[in-house]
Amino acid sequence: MTTSDTRPDLEVVVDTADPVEIPVAAPVNEDILDIVDDLIVHLHEAKTMPLSSNALVDREVFLTKLEKLRASLPDELRAARWMVREREAFIARTNEKSREIIDNARTEADALVADSNIVAEAVEEANILVRRAEGEVRRLRLEAEDDIERKLQRMEHLLIELTSQVQNSRAEFHQARPRPPEVPL
């Protein structure tokens, strides 16, 4: 059950008696706001159930419009989701590389420690390698986070613009319409 944002007194009931399988729609050149407007109109025109504020909605029509809406979303949203996954994978790879570098440094340090003549030098060399490895890992991580932050910021601005457009459209939709002139009898 879904409650409409435009009419708080109207609850929408989707008829689930016959499940309908709808194929995923191919990308459509239809404007996102037009699809949202169609969905709103569809909800407003839905039949109300007797003695209730619930409405009966044609599932197939509603789902088809939602699929069109999903297909019309900008590619930047998919790209942002992909970038987040790539960032996590990159950080995991970077952490693995850092572990390898640290393990290699420790192994080399242990080998140097075994030789009693150069123990002090081995400890110092191992510490330098570990610090370099940690510095390199930190640098790689910060560069990746900066890059992803810039891209996510661009996505955030796009989403803010889209939200603003939707809010403006909703505000226009809800503006009071002038009453029609009265017809003399």
Secondary structure as GFF3:
##gff-version 3
##sequence-region A 1 185
A	DSSP	beta_strand	2	3	.	.	.	ID=ss1
A	DSSP	beta_strand	11	14	.	.	.	ID=ss2
A	DSSP	alpha_helix	32	44	.	.	.	ID=ss3
A	DSSP	beta_strand	47	48	.	.	.	ID=ss4
A	DSSP	beta_strand	54	57	.	.	.	ID=ss5
A	DSSP	alpha_helix	59	72	.	.	.	ID=ss6
A	DSSP	alpha_helix	75	114	.	.	.	ID=ss7
A	DSSP	three_ten_helix	116	118	.	.	.	ID=ss8
A	DSSP	alpha_helix	119	174	.	.	.	ID=ss9
###
